[in-house]
Amino acid sequence: MISAKCIYIKTSIFFVLSLLGFQTAILHAQRDRFIPDSLDLYVKNGLKKWNIPGAAIAVIQDGKIILTKGYGVRDMNSETPVDENTLFMIASNSKAVTGTILATLEQEKKLTMEDKVSQWLPDFKLYDPNSTTMLTIEDLVSHRMGFETFQGDFCHWSTKATTADVIQRMALIKPVYGFRDKWGYCNAGYAVAGEIIKKASGLSWSEYVKNKIFSPLEMKNSLALTADFPSSDNHCSPHTIYENKLIPLKIPNIDNMAPATSICSSVADWSKWLSMIINKGIWQQRQIIPQAAIDKSITPVSLIGNYKPMYNTGHFAMYGLGWKIQDYCDFRMISHTGGADGFVTSVTWVPEKKCGVIVFTNTDANSFYQAAKMEILDALLEKPFRDYSDTMFQKFQLSMIEDLKWIQQKKDTVSMNRKPSIALDEFTGKYENEVYGSMNIIRKGKELEIYFPLNECTGRLESLGENRFLCTYSNPLLGIKVFPFEVQNGKVKSVKVSCADFVEFTNYDFKKIN
């Protein structure tokens, strides 16, 4: 005989489970409505919270473009709105294009990813001769040459260095890691890949992009090179946050590493590219890219490391040919980000769900571009609303507070008027680094000024005592750093130069030569 208590318990359990099922259904229904009902408000609030002048977003669902939209303004000093055709510098999201081109050329039997680089560029050299001999095209674009992430970019990024200079300098840069031992993000490797594309296809990298990708996809507003960006009719201006204030930046020219960094596009155009990729190379019933080439580009080559998302599940992060590959909620998440002076961008897609998200912003000092991406992606995957923006903003604020605290401490030390151990004039003169080349220090009143000819920028040097100087770069993106000088027997021997991590983590030792 079944007791009343048992019936009550079973009925209660059934009710709870039914309620949970109902709530889950409601939640999923609500998530289905996030993009049409709530996204605009979410983005507008995010721009205000993060102090972002403008952004643009595209969403692809079931292989179809369902949203392309601009938000905010193109420039902090104007009221001109961002629309779906406004150009942004997408920076390293250019790499996926380069990787796909190489994979396409492989399908056309014009090269293989296992080809030695020396086969195509006999004069190319790395620091280590054995590495030079073993280096393949795949090594170039999967970041496994032994370099530390961004190593060498102080010499390359937005400098007077030509593409030939960038490639030649790779022979002078001593890698931090062993060859193929560890993943290290290297922009210069893609510059080398661009030269191989030219030899294999008969077209320069930029010509190939325009003729073989932009043209068939009818991406009429996109640019292959940043040199054309300032003169375009509808483009964003770059911004950053410097000492807690939003400031405009000069538009950089990073065409010396074009296959890694140089494409400029709108969400209306870039959604065509991503939709084509998601639909296995097909756009408007035409096979633009071979499916096998796309599959090749998202096949893991290098291990980046463990991947622990803020919410939900994920374990590993790998790198293919210009794409990052991760596991996320039992799916593959393919993505890349891009960062140029005053811009950060994100492109993400999930092959199994045929969905994708594009987020462009015109300030480099934000994580909202990632927060919005994850919120939209979770909505497409029917995951709960998490408010990534709020969580990330709290971490961002703490980081900003620490940075400002550090700067203030150094300025307080400067105000104490601590003298170096030798006269200021002893620090003036010419210095050299085997990779960078020369730089100069001159006397300016009670201070010193350092000049970097390759970067065409200066830095104000203020004494911190103990032969250490606080360097405030004229280019805000290079940051504020401490330069320690080596002094022996009253003579300056060298100085250790560094810049903001956004550009490069590695230090440069400059020796005084006169």
C-alpha angles and dihedrals in degrees: 000000000000113000124229087240091057091049090050092050093048091046091049092049091049090049093049093047091046090049091049091049090049092049091048091051090049090048092051090047090051091049089051087059097046095095099046097034109030112017096088093054091043092053095043090051090046094053091051094046094047096039093238116160097205146358141175130207136194127187129195121194127180088355093303128110105242100168139026113164143152128219134193125356136316093230133023090230097051139056095224106131127230112241134182090273097050112121123236129181101251093190112181093017080081088074094073088058091052093047091049091050091053091048089049092051088051090054088050089054092241094121142345128231088235092059113121113248089227088061089064100029108030093181096052115115140181125203091262116055092211091054089050090055095048099040114120132190088252090056090055096056100034093057100239103128095109098258122136113244110284091001108165096015093116085068095041112031113096092336135127090261114122124221088259089053091051092051095044092049091059087077090059098048113092108216118236093218136040120270109282089353097113140008113256122171109240122182093183091063089066091053087059090047089054090059090051090051088055093052094044099044104028089235129098114246092256092047091050092050093049097043102036103033114016096042101049091042091049091234091163097166099047124106128207094203132046091220088078095048101086093054096049115113098231114034137132125244118233123247140179139182112249120181089346095308129108109238134174121246136206115260106256126223108221098163093122085080095031099151088057102040123000112090118114119195148150128241089248090059100034092051087062090055093047094044089053090051092047090049092056096261097313124127121175091346092307124115101232098166124021111254089229089059092054091047089050093050093056096043108113116249106159131038111231095181144256118341120210112173120208090246135007123022134312136139118176139031120205135175129226129171102324094327133097113222121202139163113242127172092338091310136098111251112201115193151144137190131211131208127184131158102302099357138086122180139178134203120185136167141172112214096199092055096035090228133130144177131209123191124180124182133181099221125066093208102083144081093200090098087065095039093053091046093054094044092052092043092051089050090053089049091046095243123150122276108262105174094231089178094064094045093047092045092056090054090045091053092051090051092049091049091052092048093049091047091053092049092048091050090053092047089050088054091050090052089058086070095227112183127222118243092255136035118288092240090064089068094055122097142065124323131188138203121192092231105031099036123217135350132176139221122203135180117255109181109290092347140062128236124208121205126203108194096188091055093034090225139115136215130210111228117208121182119251093177127252090067092294121129134195109232118204108189120219086225105069092208091064088061135203115303142170115246114200115202123208111227124185125179092347094308129108111239104174148332130226111227126198138166139195116308088238086074105027141341097202122094125228123219111212116193119212110240102175 
